């Protein structure tokens, strides 16, 4: 399986995990990035929605976000930190 397919699958799982707290509009915004294969923008959008909208971050979301970052081989630790900080302020 190609790396981008694996990342797409993980991002899909991440969006599914976030679905219980995301609005339809928020989910659609993320889907548009996924459909365009804009994986980093999709991840940043998911994190941004949680942080900016002060949404409760399910533990599965945090775990999957870390998996996505590892699979993408990006220096995205700041995104996980933002999610963790959001969890700690609730």
TORKOLLUM-478161 format. One line per 8 residues: number of its first residue (from 0); for each residue x, y, z of N, C-alpha, C. Coordinates in nm, 3 decimals. Example, Ala and Ser with C-alpha at 12.3 -4.5 7.8 and 13.67 -1.06 7.14 Angstrom:
<rs>
0 = 1.319,-0.569,0.780,1.230,-0.450,0.780,1.320,-0.330,0.780 ~ 1.285,-0.225,0.708,1.367,-0.106,0.714,1.290,0.003,0.787
</rs>
This chain:
<rs>
0 = 0.084,-0.118,0.000,0.000,0.000,0.000,0.089,0.124,0.000 ~ 0.055,0.218,-0.083,0.133,0.340,-0.090,0.113,0.422,0.036 ~ 0.214,0.502,0.071,0.210,0.580,0.194,0.092,0.675,0.196 ~ 0.062,0.741,0.083,-0.047,0.837,0.083,-0.182,0.768,0.101 ~ -0.196,0.644,0.055,-0.320,0.570,0.078,-0.335,0.537,0.226 ~ -0.226,0.499,0.290,-0.227,0.470,0.432,-0.265,0.594,0.512 ~ -0.207,0.708,0.475,-0.237,0.834,0.543,-0.384,0.869,0.521 ~ -0.433,0.852,0.399,-0.573,0.880,0.369,-0.665,0.793,0.457
8 = -0.630,0.667,0.473,-0.711,0.579,0.557,-0.709,0.624,0.702 ~ -0.591,0.661,0.751,-0.581,0.709,0.888,-0.660,0.839,0.908 ~ -0.650,0.929,0.811,-0.726,1.053,0.820,-0.876,1.026,0.815 ~ -0.917,0.929,0.737,-1.058,0.890,0.735,-1.103,0.838,0.871 ~ -1.019,0.756,0.932,-1.050,0.706,1.067,-1.052,0.820,1.168 ~ -0.960,0.916,1.152,-0.957,1.031,1.241,-1.085,1.113,1.227 ~ -1.127,1.136,1.104,-1.251,1.210,1.083,-1.370,1.134,1.140 ~ -1.373,1.003,1.122,-1.480,0.922,1.181,-1.483,0.937,1.333
16 = -1.365,0.936,1.395,-1.358,0.949,1.540,-1.404,1.087,1.586 ~ -1.385,1.187,1.500,-1.426,1.324,1.534,-1.573,1.350,1.502 ~ -1.634,1.261,1.430,-1.770,1.283,1.380,-1.873,1.309,1.490 ~ -1.852,1.252,1.605,-1.950,1.270,1.712,-1.953,1.413,1.766 ~ -1.848,1.489,1.742,-1.843,1.627,1.793,-1.835,1.732,1.681 ~ -1.816,1.689,1.557,-1.809,1.782,1.444,-1.947,1.803,1.384 ~ -1.972,1.923,1.335,-2.094,1.950,1.260,-2.079,1.893,1.119 ~ -2.188,1.884,1.047,-2.182,1.837,0.908,-2.093,1.929,0.825
24 = -2.100,2.059,0.849,-2.019,2.155,0.774,-1.871,2.134,0.802 ~ -1.837,2.108,0.926,-1.697,2.084,0.962,-1.646,1.956,0.897 ~ -1.728,1.852,0.900,-1.687,1.726,0.836,-1.670,1.745,0.686 ~ -1.759,1.820,0.624,-1.751,1.844,0.480,-1.624,1.921,0.445 ~ -1.588,2.019,0.528,-1.466,2.097,0.503,-1.344,2.004,0.501 ~ -1.337,1.913,0.595,-1.225,1.818,0.601,-1.230,1.724,0.481 ~ -1.349,1.674,0.448,-1.363,1.582,0.333,-1.313,1.646,0.203 ~ -1.340,1.775,0.187,-1.295,1.843,0.066,-1.143,1.840,0.054
32 = -1.073,1.857,0.165,-0.927,1.848,0.163,-0.883,1.705,0.135 ~ -0.952,1.607,0.194,-0.917,1.467,0.170,-0.940,1.430,0.024 ~ -1.051,1.476,-0.032,-1.081,1.446,-0.173,-0.976,1.506,-0.266 ~ -0.918,1.619,-0.226,-0.815,1.685,-0.307,-0.676,1.632,-0.274 ~ -0.668,1.529,-0.187,-0.542,1.471,-0.144,-0.453,1.573,-0.073 ~ -0.516,1.666,-0.005,-0.446,1.767,0.075,-0.444,1.719,0.220 ~ -0.361,1.617,0.245,-0.361,1.550,0.374,-0.320,1.641,0.489 ~ -0.216,1.719,0.470,-0.171,1.807,0.577,-0.278,1.911,0.609
40 = -0.340,1.967,0.507,-0.447,2.064,0.532,-0.566,2.000,0.602 ~ -0.596,1.875,0.568,-0.704,1.804,0.636,-0.672,1.787,0.784 ~ -0.549,1.746,0.814,-0.508,1.729,0.953,-0.510,1.862,1.028 ~ -0.454,1.965,0.967,-0.453,2.096,1.032,-0.594,2.147,1.055 ~ -0.684,2.119,0.963,-0.822,2.162,0.979,-0.890,2.088,1.094 ~ -0.868,1.959,1.102,-0.926,1.882,1.213,-0.878,1.938,1.347 ~ -0.749,1.957,1.359,-0.694,2.011,1.484,-0.748,2.150,1.509 ~ -0.749,2.234,1.405,-0.798,2.370,1.420,-0.942,2.376,1.467
48 = -1.026,2.288,1.416,-1.166,2.286,1.459,-1.175,2.255,1.608 ~ -1.102,2.155,1.652,-1.106,2.121,1.795,-1.059,2.237,1.880 ~ -0.949,2.298,1.842,-0.889,2.404,1.924,-0.972,2.531,1.918 ~ -1.004,2.577,1.798,-1.073,2.705,1.783,-1.218,2.700,1.830 ~ -1.282,2.586,1.816,-1.423,2.574,1.857,-1.436,2.520,1.999 ~ -1.323,2.497,2.065,-1.321,2.449,2.205,-1.403,2.322,2.221 ~ -1.383,2.230,2.129,-1.454,2.103,2.133,-1.378,2.002,2.219 ~ -1.452,1.915,2.281,-1.391,1.808,2.358,-1.319,1.712,2.264
56 = -1.196,1.679,2.298,-1.113,1.592,2.213,-1.121,1.449,2.265 ~ -1.189,1.359,2.191,-1.190,1.219,2.233,-1.049,1.161,2.232 ~ -1.022,1.068,2.322,-0.887,1.009,2.330,-0.850,0.940,2.199 ~ -0.947,0.882,2.130,-0.917,0.816,2.003,-0.868,0.918,1.899 ~ -0.923,1.039,1.902,-0.879,1.144,1.810,-0.733,1.177,1.835 ~ -0.697,1.192,1.960,-0.558,1.224,1.995,-0.465,1.112,1.948 ~ -0.503,0.990,1.973,-0.421,0.875,1.932,-0.406,0.869,1.780 ~ -0.516,0.885,1.708,-0.510,0.879,1.562,-0.433,0.996,1.503
64 = -0.442,1.113,1.564,-0.365,1.228,1.515,-0.216,1.198,1.523 ~ -0.174,1.135,1.633,-0.034,1.098,1.646,0.005,0.995,1.539 ~ -0.084,0.900,1.511,-0.057,0.800,1.407,-0.042,0.866,1.270 ~ -0.130,0.961,1.241,-0.124,1.030,1.112,0.008,1.104,1.098 ~ 0.048,1.175,1.201,0.173,1.250,1.196,0.291,1.157,1.175 ~ 0.291,1.044,1.243,0.399,0.947,1.224,0.398,0.891,1.082 ~ 0.280,0.862,1.029,0.269,0.806,0.894,0.310,0.908,0.788 ~ 0.284,1.035,0.815,0.317,1.140,0.718,0.463,1.181,0.728
72 = 0.530,1.136,0.833,0.671,1.172,0.854,0.690,1.324,0.850 ~ 0.604,1.392,0.923,0.614,1.539,0.927,0.650,1.585,1.068 ~ 0.700,1.703,1.073,0.729,1.764,1.202,0.601,1.832,1.249 ~ 0.501,1.751,1.283,0.371,1.805,1.321,0.340,1.789,1.468 ~ 0.443,1.772,1.544,0.422,1.754,1.689,0.344,1.871,1.749 ~ 0.360,1.990,1.692,0.288,2.105,1.745,0.137,2.085,1.734 ~ 0.091,2.008,1.635,-0.052,1.983,1.622,-0.102,1.894,1.735 ~ -0.025,1.791,1.768,-0.064,1.704,1.880,-0.058,1.783,2.010
80 = 0.043,1.867,2.023,0.053,1.950,2.144,-0.071,2.038,2.158 ~ -0.116,2.097,2.048,-0.236,2.180,2.052,-0.358,2.100,2.098 ~ -0.371,1.979,2.047,-0.483,1.894,2.088,-0.472,1.860,2.236 ~ -0.352,1.824,2.280,-0.333,1.789,2.422,-0.363,1.908,2.512 ~ -0.320,2.027,2.472,-0.348,2.146,2.551,-0.498,2.172,2.556 ~ -0.565,2.145,2.446,-0.710,2.163,2.441,-0.779,2.067,2.538 ~ -0.728,1.944,2.546,-0.784,1.845,2.638,-0.763,1.891,2.781 ~ -0.645,1.944,2.810,-0.611,1.982,2.947,-0.683,2.107,2.995
88 = -0.742,2.184,2.905,-0.810,2.306,2.948,-0.959,2.283,2.966 ~ -1.007,2.162,2.950,-1.150,2.134,2.962,-1.183,2.087,3.101
</rs>
